[in-house]
Amino acid sequence: MIIIHCLILSLTAQVGNAQGNQTHPAAWDKTIAQLEAPSGAAFLPDGRAILTERHRHAVSIVNANDNISRPWIEPGILHQPHGIDANEVGVIVVADSGNHLVRFFNPKGELVHTVDGHELSGRRFRTPMDVAISNSGLAVADTGNNRVVVFNRNGTFRWSTDEIADLELNSPEGVDIDESGNVFIADTGNHRVVIIDENGKTKRTWGDWGRFPGLFAEPSGIEHRQGVVYVADRLNHRVQIFDTDGELISWWGMHAVVPRQGEGHIHYPSDVAINASGDRSLVSEPFERRAQTFQPGTPSRPPRSNTRAPRGLQSHFGSQLESGPRGLVTWEPEVRSLPVFITDREIPIHVATFGTPGAGPGRIGKVADISWNPVDDVLTILDTQNHTIQNWKVALPPSEKPSFNLDAAVLLRSSSLPRIEDGSLLHPIAADYDDEGTLHVIDGHCDEIYSIRNGELIPWNIDFDPVAIDAGKATIAVADGRTGQAHLFTNQGQLKASIGPAPDLSSPNPGGIVILRDGSLVISDSGSDRLDHFAEDGRHLETMSSSGGDHGQIWIPGEIAEDANGRIIVLDQGNHRMQGFEPNTGWVLTFGLGRSMTPDRLKRSQQP
């Protein structure tokens, strides 16, 4: 596995010598730091930059001297905003993803109009991730509905991609529209770019999954400027430049070898914006809580690289984590595989990796979550790219004789995700089994929880924003993305109590939740990089971590679980690792696919 990852880093740095026109804004200029998950990026007519900050639920303006103006929009209007754009007179449109709306603001930041999509297009928006506005009209990446919707300048509906035969977009996250009405789409789930003309006819498509320049791994943002198409290629950590025929012109962005590395190194870019004159670009990086600007010059990438990843840093885990009686499974989105560990030892040991990227039975597209069924000891994978629920049997070696087994995981069954009330497919973002073997799933596009019991899909009919779930003994805990509270339910979905958030947590963004064996509760917060421990009666007991990259510090934590030894394991996504904590003790373990570290080992390593 180490060899594979080093090879990927080497290939990404060395291949694709398309030079093209070096006047493109691809040479690193500045870094705008201390942002809160900046997702959407655009330029105002006067040259100032605007960014959505997803964890602040806000929009910020970056002035010419790089000072950030906030708050610019009245607090409380937006929730998890993503894409943003502005026209030549300063009208600003925002994809208010968490509220499933598109909102229009005047240059003063005052709300002037809101669209939910239903009246104009016949279907309500679901998690719209991007918007684009020009003299020709408005385009919305309606990600949750797997479509792009286009409106005329007067706001009337023009066309939608779900009317185009054989197009079948898959979770498109980026969109742009030019003055002639041509629409440019980052078709994220299909790893391609699509261009559609003003009449809703497909003009061109290009791209596929891959590492080499010209291929994509979840393209997330797109911008058209002066006959050139710029694409934020998220999992390849770069921006690619094409002409409108799909021919590669150039690319830029050096993969960050260590966390927080900047100055042209790009880490999971979300969006790219080009100013009106085409001589300045802006790349948003929510993973690093920053944006970077680039100017004309040689692209920020080395012709060849001898840099190797440091020992112990060989994996780019996602945010997903699941613990069973003896095992632990996580997800690597960049290689579409699932590493398996045994955790009933002092140091977890990597004993298997399974999964092959692609479509079809047993293939992995994009894992939304993983859950271990305690009744039959079967691992369930919910795949939102292939729209499947997969059941796997994973054979773990004895604790006293650990060994790596390439054939440890066997696919038992693969079926389509069920459909919800309106006929659309369930879109899970988190799931967990209770002790009776009922799977409880959060649908991120309709903010609902469903129980899958005896093949029946049963809605809970809640009135909050569920983002994380854990099923304990007769209790199901759900984290609320708006308030940061943990709502406790019975297995039948009846509310028992609500606790939290932590008293000093001003802007909660829950990443994971777990009910411990003693009945207490831990919530990870991806915005504030902390683990908060609550007693069963709701008292806040302690904050178990701080922000950073040292042992015991975390960065953008994802899901959490209790392992076989009673340790609280957190997916420390921003530091590409997992860490273990214990109540009243704190940090006890750091591990991944490379070496591990404990407090005792750390002391010995620091001795002269």
C-alpha positions as CSV (number, residue, x, y, z in Angstrom):
1,M,0.0,0.0,0.0
2,I,2.9,2.4,0.8
3,I,4.3,1.8,-2.7
4,I,1.0,2.4,-4.3
5,H,0.5,5.8,-2.6
6,C,4.1,6.9,-3.3
7,L,3.5,6.0,-7.0
8,I,0.3,8.0,-7.1
9,L,2.1,11.0,-5.6
10,S,4.9,10.6,-8.1
11,L,2.6,10.3,-11.1
12,T,0.5,13.2,-10.1
13,A,3.6,15.4,-9.9
14,Q,5.3,14.2,-13.1
15,V,2.8,13.3,-15.8
16,G,0.8,15.6,-18.0
17,N,3.3,18.1,-19.4
18,A,0.7,20.0,-21.4
19,Q,2.1,23.5,-21.3
20,G,-0.2,25.5,-23.5
21,N,-0.6,29.2,-22.9
22,Q,1.3,30.1,-19.7
23,T,-0.5,33.4,-19.3
24,H,-3.3,31.6,-17.5
25,P,-3.6,32.6,-13.8
26,A,-1.9,29.4,-12.5
27,A,1.1,30.7,-10.5
28,W,0.6,31.0,-6.7
29,D,0.1,34.5,-5.4
30,K,-1.4,34.6,-1.9
31,T,-3.2,32.6,0.7
32,I,-6.3,33.8,2.5
33,A,-6.4,31.9,5.8
34,Q,-8.6,31.6,8.8
35,L,-11.7,30.9,6.9
36,E,-14.4,28.4,8.0
37,A,-14.8,25.7,5.3
38,P,-14.8,28.1,2.3
39,S,-16.7,26.3,-0.4
40,G,-18.0,28.6,-3.2
41,A,-15.8,31.3,-4.8
42,A,-16.6,34.2,-7.1
43,F,-15.4,37.7,-8.0
44,L,-17.5,40.9,-7.8
45,P,-17.4,43.4,-10.7
46,D,-14.9,45.6,-8.8
47,G,-12.4,42.7,-8.4
48,R,-13.1,41.8,-4.8
49,A,-13.5,38.1,-4.0
50,I,-16.5,36.6,-2.3
51,L,-16.6,33.2,-0.6
52,T,-19.2,31.1,1.2
53,E,-18.1,29.9,4.6
54,R,-20.0,26.7,5.2
55,H,-19.2,26.3,8.9
56,R,-20.0,30.0,9.6
57,H,-23.2,29.8,7.5
58,A,-22.1,33.1,6.0
59,V,-20.6,34.9,3.0
60,S,-17.4,36.9,3.3
61,I,-15.9,39.5,1.1
62,V,-12.2,39.6,0.6
63,N,-11.0,43.1,-0.2
64,A,-8.1,44.1,-2.3
65,N,-5.7,44.2,0.7
66,D,-6.9,40.6,1.6
67,N,-8.9,41.9,4.6
68,I,-12.1,39.9,5.2
69,S,-15.4,41.7,5.7
70,R,-17.9,39.8,7.8
71,P,-20.7,39.5,8.6
72,W,-21.9,40.7,5.3
73,I,-25.2,38.9,5.2
74,E,-27.5,39.0,8.3
75,P,-26.8,36.0,10.5
76,G,-29.4,33.3,10.5
77,I,-30.4,33.5,6.9
78,L,-28.1,30.9,5.4
79,H,-27.4,27.3,6.5
80,Q,-24.4,25.4,5.0
81,P,-24.1,27.7,1.9
82,H,-22.1,26.3,-0.9
83,G,-21.9,27.8,-4.4
84,I,-21.9,31.6,-5.2
85,D,-21.8,33.9,-8.2
86,A,-22.3,37.6,-9.1
87,N,-23.3,39.4,-12.3
88,E,-21.9,42.6,-13.8
89,V,-24.1,44.8,-11.7
90,G,-23.3,43.1,-8.4
91,V,-26.4,41.0,-7.9
92,I,-25.2,38.0,-5.8
93,V,-26.8,34.6,-5.9
94,V,-26.1,31.9,-3.3
95,A,-26.8,28.1,-3.2
96,D,-28.1,27.9,0.3
97,S,-27.5,24.1,0.4
98,G,-28.6,23.4,4.0
99,N,-31.9,25.2,3.4
100,H,-32.4,23.7,-0.1
101,L,-32.9,27.2,-1.5
102,V,-31.3,29.6,-3.9
103,R,-31.1,33.2,-2.6
104,F,-30.5,36.6,-4.3
105,F,-28.8,39.5,-2.5
106,N,-28.1,43.1,-3.6
107,P,-24.6,44.6,-3.4
108,K,-25.3,45.7,0.2
109,G,-25.9,42.1,1.3
110,E,-29.6,42.5,1.7
111,L,-31.9,39.6,0.8
112,V,-34.1,40.5,-2.2
113,H,-35.4,37.1,-3.4
114,T,-35.6,33.4,-2.6
115,V,-36.3,30.5,-4.9
116,D,-37.1,26.9,-3.9
117,G,-37.4,25.5,-7.4
118,H,-40.8,24.0,-7.0
119,E,-43.0,26.8,-8.5
120,L,-40.6,27.4,-11.5
121,S,-39.4,23.9,-12.3
122,G,-42.0,21.6,-10.8
123,R,-39.6,20.1,-8.2
124,R,-38.1,21.6,-5.0
125,F,-34.3,22.0,-5.0
126,R,-32.5,19.4,-2.9
127,T,-29.0,20.4,-1.6
128,P,-28.2,22.8,-4.5
129,M,-24.4,23.0,-4.5
130,D,-23.7,25.7,-7.1
131,V,-25.3,28.6,-9.0
132,A,-24.2,30.7,-12.0
133,I,-25.7,34.0,-13.2
134,S,-25.0,35.9,-16.4
135,N,-26.9,38.2,-18.9
136,S,-28.3,35.0,-20.4
137,G,-29.9,33.6,-17.3
138,L,-29.4,31.6,-14.2
139,A,-28.2,28.0,-13.8
140,V,-28.5,25.9,-10.6
141,A,-26.7,22.7,-9.8
142,D,-29.6,20.9,-8.1
143,T,-27.3,18.2,-6.8
144,G,-29.7,16.2,-4.7
145,N,-32.0,15.9,-7.7
146,N,-29.1,14.9,-10.0
147,R,-29.9,17.7,-12.4
148,V,-29.0,21.2,-13.5
149,V,-31.9,23.7,-14.0
150,V,-31.7,26.8,-16.2
151,F,-33.9,29.9,-16.0
152,N,-34.2,32.9,-18.2
153,R,-33.2,36.4,-17.1
154,N,-36.8,37.2,-16.1
155,G,-36.8,34.1,-13.8
156,T,-38.9,31.8,-16.0
157,F,-38.0,28.2,-16.4
158,R,-36.1,27.4,-19.5
159,W,-35.0,23.7,-19.3
160,S,-33.6,21.0,-17.0
161,T,-31.1,18.3,-17.7
162,D,-33.5,15.6,-16.6
163,E,-35.4,16.3,-19.8
164,I,-32.2,15.4,-21.9
165,A,-32.3,11.7,-23.0
166,D,-29.3,9.5,-21.9
167,L,-27.5,12.3,-20.1
168,E,-28.1,11.0,-16.5
169,L,-26.1,13.4,-14.4
170,N,-24.8,12.0,-11.1
171,S,-24.6,14.5,-8.2
172,P,-23.4,17.5,-10.2
173,E,-21.7,20.0,-7.9
174,G,-20.4,22.7,-10.3
175,V,-22.1,24.9,-12.9
176,D,-21.4,28.0,-15.0
177,I,-23.3,29.8,-17.8
178,D,-21.8,32.1,-20.4
179,E,-23.4,35.1,-22.1
180,S,-24.7,33.0,-25.0
181,G,-26.5,30.6,-22.6
182,N,-24.1,27.7,-22.9
183,V,-24.0,25.8,-19.6
184,F,-20.9,24.1,-18.3
185,I,-21.3,21.3,-15.7
186,A,-19.0,19.5,-13.4
187,D,-20.7,16.2,-13.3
188,T,-19.1,15.1,-10.1
189,G,-20.4,11.6,-9.7
190,N,-19.6,10.7,-13.3
191,H,-16.2,12.3,-13.2
192,R,-16.7,14.3,-16.3
193,V,-17.5,17.7,-17.8
194,V,-20.6,18.4,-19.8
195,I,-21.4,21.4,-22.0
196,I,-25.0,22.0,-23.0
197,D,-26.2,24.7,-25.4
198,E,-28.7,27.4,-24.8
199,N,-31.5,25.2,-26.1
200,G,-30.8,22.3,-23.8
201,K,-28.9,20.2,-26.3
202,T,-25.8,18.4,-25.3
203,K,-22.8,19.8,-27.1
204,R,-19.9,17.9,-25.6
205,T,-18.8,15.7,-22.8
206,W,-15.3,14.6,-21.7
207,G,-13.5,12.9,-18.8
208,D,-13.6,9.8,-16.7
209,W,-12.2,8.6,-13.4
210,G,-8.4,8.7,-13.2
211,R,-5.3,10.4,-12.0
212,F,-3.6,11.5,-15.2
213,P,-4.3,15.0,-16.5
214,G,-7.4,15.1,-18.6
215,L,-9.1,12.6,-16.2
216,F,-11.0,13.6,-13.1
217,A,-11.7,12.4,-9.5
218,E,-14.9,14.1,-8.4
219,P,-14.7,17.4,-10.2
220,S,-16.4,19.8,-7.9
221,G,-16.2,23.4,-9.4
222,I,-16.2,24.8,-12.9
223,E,-15.7,28.2,-14.5
224,H,-15.7,29.3,-18.1
225,R,-13.8,32.5,-19.1
226,Q,-12.9,33.7,-22.6
227,G,-13.2,30.3,-24.3
228,V,-11.3,28.5,-21.5
229,V,-12.8,26.0,-19.0
230,Y,-11.3,25.7,-15.5
231,V,-12.2,22.7,-13.4
232,A,-11.5,22.1,-9.7
233,D,-10.5,18.4,-9.7
234,R,-11.1,17.7,-6.0
235,L,-9.6,14.3,-5.3
236,N,-6.7,14.9,-7.6
237,H,-5.9,18.1,-5.7
238,R,-5.5,20.3,-8.8
239,V,-7.2,22.7,-11.2
240,Q,-7.3,21.6,-14.9
241,I,-7.7,24.0,-17.9
242,F,-9.4,22.9,-21.1
243,D,-10.6,24.5,-24.3
244,T,-14.3,24.2,-25.1
245,D,-13.6,21.1,-27.2
246,G,-12.3,19.3,-24.2
247,E,-8.6,19.5,-25.1
248,L,-6.3,19.8,-22.1
249,I,-4.4,23.1,-22.1
250,S,-2.7,22.9,-18.8
251,W,-3.2,22.1,-15.1
252,W,-1.8,23.4,-11.8
253,G,-1.7,22.4,-8.2
254,M,0.8,20.4,-6.2
255,H,-0.6,17.8,-3.8
256,A,0.0,18.8,-0.2
257,V,2.4,16.1,1.1
258,V,1.8,17.1,4.7
259,P,-1.4,18.7,6.2
260,R,-1.6,22.5,6.1
261,Q,1.0,22.8,3.4
262,G,0.2,25.7,1.1
263,E,1.9,28.2,-1.3
264,G,0.5,26.5,-4.4
265,H,-0.1,23.1,-2.9
266,I,-3.8,22.4,-3.3
267,H,-5.8,20.1,-0.9
268,Y,-9.3,19.0,-1.9
269,P,-10.3,22.1,-3.9
270,S,-14.0,22.9,-3.9
271,D,-14.4,25.7,-6.4
272,V,-12.4,27.9,-8.8
273,A,-13.2,31.4,-9.9
274,I,-11.6,33.6,-12.5
275,N,-11.9,37.4,-12.5
276,A,-13.4,39.4,-15.4
277,S,-10.1,40.2,-17.0
278,G,-8.9,36.6,-16.7
279,D,-5.6,37.5,-14.9
280,R,-6.5,36.3,-11.3
281,S,-8.0,33.0,-10.1
282,L,-9.3,32.0,-6.7
283,V,-9.4,28.4,-5.4
284,S,-11.4,27.5,-2.3
285,E,-10.1,24.7,0.0
286,P,-12.6,23.9,2.8
287,F,-10.4,21.1,4.0
288,E,-7.6,23.5,4.8
289,R,-10.0,26.4,5.8
290,R,-8.3,28.7,3.3
291,A,-8.5,30.1,-0.2
292,Q,-5.5,30.7,-2.5
293,T,-5.2,33.2,-5.3
294,F,-3.1,32.7,-8.5
295,Q,-1.8,35.0,-11.1
296,P,-0.4,34.6,-14.7
297,G,2.8,32.6,-14.8
298,T,4.3,29.2,-14.7
299,P,1.7,26.7,-13.2
300,S,2.3,26.0,-9.6
301,R,3.5,22.4,-10.0
302,P,7.0,20.8,-10.1
303,P,8.3,19.3,-13.4
304,R,9.3,16.3,-11.3
305,S,9.2,15.6,-7.6
306,N,11.4,13.6,-5.3
307,T,9.3,14.3,-2.3
308,R,7.9,11.3,-0.4
309,A,5.2,11.2,2.1
310,P,6.5,11.0,5.7
311,R,6.3,7.7,7.5
312,G,2.9,6.9,8.9
313,L,1.1,9.2,6.5
314,Q,0.0,6.9,3.6
315,S,-3.7,7.2,3.6
316,H,-6.4,9.8,2.8
317,F,-9.3,8.6,4.9
318,G,-12.8,10.0,4.4
319,S,-15.0,10.9,7.3
320,Q,-16.6,7.4,7.6
321,L,-15.7,5.1,10.5
322,E,-17.5,2.0,11.8
323,S,-16.6,-0.3,14.7
324,G,-17.8,-3.9,15.3
325,P,-17.2,-6.3,18.2
326,R,-13.6,-6.8,17.2
327,G,-13.0,-4.9,13.9
328,L,-13.0,-1.4,12.6
329,V,-13.6,-0.3,9.0
330,T,-13.0,3.1,7.3
331,W,-13.1,4.5,3.8
332,E,-10.4,5.8,1.4
333,P,-12.2,7.9,-1.2
334,E,-9.1,8.5,-3.4
335,V,-8.6,4.8,-4.1
336,R,-12.2,3.7,-3.5
337,S,-11.3,1.0,-1.0
338,L,-12.1,0.1,2.7
339,P,-9.3,-0.8,5.1
340,V,-10.1,-3.2,7.9
341,F,-8.4,-3.3,11.4
342,I,-8.7,-5.5,14.4
343,T,-9.0,-3.4,17.6
344,D,-8.9,-6.0,20.4
345,R,-5.2,-5.4,20.9
346,E,-3.2,-2.5,22.4
347,I,-2.4,-1.4,18.8
348,P,-5.0,-1.8,16.1
349,I,-3.6,-3.9,13.2
350,H,-4.5,-3.5,9.5
351,V,-5.7,-6.9,8.4
352,A,-7.5,-6.4,5.1
353,T,-8.4,-3.9,2.4
354,F,-11.3,-4.5,0.0
355,G,-13.2,-2.7,-2.7
356,T,-12.7,-2.0,-6.4
357,P,-13.7,1.3,-7.9
358,G,-16.4,1.3,-10.6
359,A,-20.0,0.4,-11.1
360,G,-21.7,-3.0,-10.8
361,P,-22.0,-5.6,-8.0
362,G,-19.2,-5.3,-5.5
363,R,-17.7,-2.2,-7.1
364,I,-17.4,0.9,-5.0
365,G,-18.5,4.4,-6.2
366,K,-18.8,6.7,-3.2
367,V,-19.4,5.4,0.3
368,A,-21.9,7.5,2.3
369,D,-21.5,5.4,5.4
370,I,-20.7,2.0,6.8
371,S,-22.6,0.1,9.5
372,W,-22.0,-3.3,11.1
373,N,-25.2,-5.3,11.8
374,P,-24.8,-6.9,15.3
375,V,-27.4,-9.6,14.6
376,D,-25.6,-11.4,11.7
377,D,-22.2,-9.8,11.9
378,V,-22.5,-8.4,8.4
379,L,-21.0,-5.1,7.2
380,T,-23.3,-2.8,5.2
381,I,-22.0,-0.2,2.8
382,L,-24.3,2.5,1.5
383,D,-23.0,3.8,-1.9
384,T,-24.5,7.0,-3.2
385,Q,-22.7,7.0,-6.5
386,N,-23.8,3.5,-7.5
387,H,-27.1,3.9,-5.6
388,T,-26.6,0.6,-3.8
389,I,-26.7,-1.1,-0.4
390,Q,-24.0,-3.7,-0.2
391,N,-23.7,-6.4,2.4
392,W,-20.3,-7.9,3.1
393,K,-19.0,-10.7,5.3
394,V,-15.6,-9.8,6.7
395,A,-13.4,-12.6,8.2
396,L,-11.1,-11.3,11.0
397,P,-8.0,-13.2,12.1
398,P,-7.6,-14.3,15.7
399,S,-6.3,-11.6,18.0
400,E,-3.2,-13.7,19.0
401,K,-2.4,-14.5,15.3
402,P,-3.1,-11.3,13.2
403,S,-2.4,-11.6,9.5
404,F,-3.3,-9.7,6.4
405,N,-5.9,-11.4,4.1
406,L,-6.6,-10.1,0.7
407,D,-9.8,-12.2,0.5
408,A,-11.1,-11.4,4.0
409,A,-14.2,-9.6,2.6
410,V,-16.9,-11.4,0.6
411,L,-19.9,-9.7,-1.1
412,L,-23.1,-11.3,0.1
413,R,-25.7,-9.1,-1.6
414,S,-26.0,-5.8,-3.5
415,S,-29.4,-4.1,-4.1
416,S,-30.6,-0.7,-5.1
417,L,-31.2,2.0,-2.6
418,P,-34.9,2.2,-1.8
419,R,-37.1,5.0,-3.0
420,I,-38.7,7.5,-0.7
421,E,-42.3,8.9,-0.8
422,D,-41.8,11.2,-3.8
423,G,-40.2,8.4,-5.9
424,S,-36.6,9.6,-5.7
425,L,-33.9,7.3,-4.4
426,L,-32.9,7.4,-0.7
427,H,-29.7,9.6,-0.4
428,P,-28.0,8.5,2.8
429,I,-25.4,10.6,4.5
430,A,-25.2,8.5,7.8
431,A,-26.6,5.2,9.0
432,D,-26.4,2.7,11.9
433,Y,-27.9,-0.6,13.0
434,D,-29.7,-0.9,16.3
435,D,-29.3,-4.1,18.5
436,E,-32.3,-5.7,16.8
437,G,-30.8,-5.4,13.3
438,T,-32.9,-2.4,12.0
439,L,-30.9,0.0,9.9
440,H,-31.6,3.7,10.6
441,V,-30.6,6.1,7.8
442,I,-30.3,9.8,7.5
443,D,-31.3,11.2,4.1
444,G,-29.3,14.3,3.5
445,H,-31.4,15.7,0.7
446,C,-34.7,15.8,2.5
447,D,-33.4,16.1,6.1
448,E,-35.3,13.0,7.3
449,I,-34.5,9.7,9.1
450,Y,-35.8,6.4,7.8
451,S,-35.8,3.0,9.4
452,I,-35.5,0.0,7.1
453,R,-37.4,-2.7,8.9
454,N,-38.5,-6.0,7.3
455,G,-37.9,-4.4,3.9
456,E,-40.2,-1.4,4.7
457,L,-39.0,2.2,4.6
458,I,-40.4,4.0,7.7
459,P,-40.0,7.8,8.0
460,W,-39.6,9.4,11.4
461,N,-41.1,12.8,10.5
462,I,-38.6,15.0,12.3
463,D,-38.2,18.8,12.3
464,F,-34.5,19.3,12.6
465,D,-31.3,18.8,10.5
466,P,-29.9,15.3,11.2
467,V,-26.2,14.9,10.3
468,A,-24.9,12.0,12.3
469,I,-26.5,8.9,14.0
470,D,-25.5,6.1,16.4
471,A,-27.7,3.3,17.8
472,G,-26.9,2.1,21.3
473,K,-28.8,-0.2,23.6
474,A,-32.5,0.8,23.2
475,T,-31.4,4.4,22.4
476,I,-30.6,6.1,19.1
477,A,-28.6,9.4,19.2
478,V,-28.8,11.9,16.4
479,A,-26.7,15.0,16.0
480,D,-28.6,18.1,14.9
481,G,-26.6,20.1,12.4
482,R,-28.3,23.4,13.2
483,T,-28.1,23.4,17.0
484,G,-25.3,21.0,17.8
485,Q,-27.6,19.1,20.1
486,A,-27.9,15.4,20.5
487,H,-31.5,14.2,20.3
488,L,-32.1,10.8,21.9
489,F,-34.8,8.5,20.6
490,T,-36.2,5.1,21.2
491,N,-35.6,2.4,18.5
492,Q,-39.1,3.3,17.3
493,G,-38.2,6.9,16.7
494,Q,-39.9,8.5,19.8
495,L,-38.0,11.4,21.3
496,K,-36.6,10.8,24.8
497,A,-34.4,13.8,25.5
498,S,-32.1,16.4,24.0
499,I,-28.7,17.4,25.3
500,G,-26.0,19.8,24.5
501,P,-24.3,21.5,22.8
502,A,-21.2,22.2,24.9
503,P,-21.7,25.5,26.7
504,D,-18.7,27.2,25.0
505,L,-19.4,26.0,21.5
506,S,-20.7,29.1,19.6
507,S,-21.1,27.6,16.1
508,P,-21.6,23.9,16.2
509,N,-20.9,21.6,13.2
510,P,-21.3,18.0,14.3
511,G,-19.2,15.4,12.5
512,G,-20.0,12.3,14.4
513,I,-21.8,10.9,17.5
514,V,-21.4,7.8,19.6
515,I,-23.2,6.3,22.7
516,L,-20.6,4.7,24.9
517,R,-21.2,1.4,26.8
518,D,-21.7,3.3,30.1
519,G,-24.5,5.4,28.5
520,S,-22.5,8.6,28.2
521,L,-22.2,10.4,24.8
522,V,-19.4,11.9,22.7
523,I,-19.9,14.3,19.8
524,S,-17.2,15.4,17.4
525,D,-17.3,18.9,15.9
526,S,-15.8,19.3,12.5
527,G,-15.8,23.1,12.7
528,S,-14.1,23.5,16.1
529,D,-11.9,20.4,16.1
530,R,-13.1,19.0,19.4
531,L,-14.6,16.0,21.1
532,D,-17.2,16.8,23.7
533,H,-18.2,14.2,26.3
534,F,-21.6,14.3,28.0
535,A,-23.1,12.3,30.9
536,E,-26.2,10.2,30.3
537,D,-28.2,12.9,32.1
538,G,-26.9,15.6,29.7
539,R,-24.2,17.2,31.8
540,H,-21.1,18.3,29.8
541,L,-18.2,16.4,31.3
542,E,-15.2,17.5,29.3
543,T,-13.7,18.6,26.0
544,M,-11.3,15.9,25.1
545,S,-9.2,17.5,22.3
546,S,-8.0,20.7,20.7
547,S,-7.3,21.9,17.2
548,G,-4.0,21.0,15.5
549,G,-1.8,18.3,14.1
550,D,0.0,16.9,17.2
551,H,-1.0,13.7,19.0
552,G,-4.2,14.4,20.8
553,Q,-5.1,17.3,18.5
554,I,-7.5,16.9,15.6
555,W,-8.5,18.7,12.4
556,I,-12.0,18.3,10.8
557,P,-13.0,15.2,12.8
558,G,-15.5,12.9,11.2
559,E,-17.3,9.9,12.6
560,I,-16.4,8.4,16.0
561,A,-16.9,4.9,17.5
562,E,-16.0,2.9,20.6
563,D,-13.6,0.1,19.9
564,A,-13.3,-3.4,21.4
565,N,-11.1,-2.0,24.2
566,G,-13.4,0.8,25.1
567,R,-11.4,3.5,23.4
568,I,-13.1,6.4,21.6
569,I,-11.8,6.2,18.1
570,V,-12.2,9.4,16.0
571,L,-11.6,9.7,12.2
572,D,-9.1,12.6,12.3
573,Q,-9.7,13.4,8.6
574,G,-7.7,16.6,8.4
575,N,-4.6,14.9,9.6
576,H,-5.1,11.7,7.6
577,R,-5.2,9.3,10.5
578,M,-7.3,7.9,13.4
579,Q,-6.8,8.7,17.1
580,G,-8.0,7.1,20.3
581,F,-9.1,8.8,23.5
582,E,-10.3,7.7,26.9
583,P,-12.6,9.6,29.2
584,N,-10.7,11.5,32.0
585,T,-7.4,10.4,30.3
586,G,-7.4,12.0,26.9
587,W,-5.3,10.9,24.0
588,V,-4.1,7.2,24.1
589,L,-3.5,6.3,20.5
590,T,-2.7,7.5,17.0
591,F,-2.8,5.0,14.1
592,G,-3.5,4.5,10.4
593,L,-2.1,2.3,7.6
594,G,1.5,3.2,8.7
595,R,3.0,3.2,12.1
596,S,1.1,3.9,15.3
597,M,1.9,5.9,18.4
598,T,0.9,5.7,22.1
599,P,1.9,7.9,25.0
600,D,4.5,5.4,26.2
601,R,6.0,5.1,22.7
602,L,6.0,8.8,22.3
603,K,8.0,9.2,25.5
604,R,10.6,6.7,24.4
605,S,10.9,8.3,21.0
606,Q,11.6,11.7,22.6
607,Q,14.4,10.3,24.8
608,P,17.9,11.3,23.7
